[in-house]
Amino acid sequence: MGTKTLIDSAMKLDPAERFELIDELLHSLDHPDPELDRVWIEEAERRLAAYRTGRMQGIPASDVVGEM
C-alpha cells in the first residue's frame, strides 16, 4: 500500500481516530537515547552553575524568540 493510499484512508477517519494515528506514528519515531539525555543534563547543570556564579549572563527571552 502506497503513502497516498494510506493518507486517503486516514483522511476518512474521524478526528479522534486521526489524532490517535498521528500520536502512534510520532511515538514510533521517538527513540530516547539515555546517553544523549545524560550529556544534555550535564550541560544544563553546567550552564546553570555558570549563571548562578556570574560566569555567564542570561539573555532576555525577547532577544531569543523576538517580539510576539
Secondary structure, DSSP 8 states (H G I E B T S, - for coil): --HHHHHHHHHTS-HHHHHHHHHHHHHHH----HHHHHHHHHHHHHHHHHHHTTSS----HHHHH---
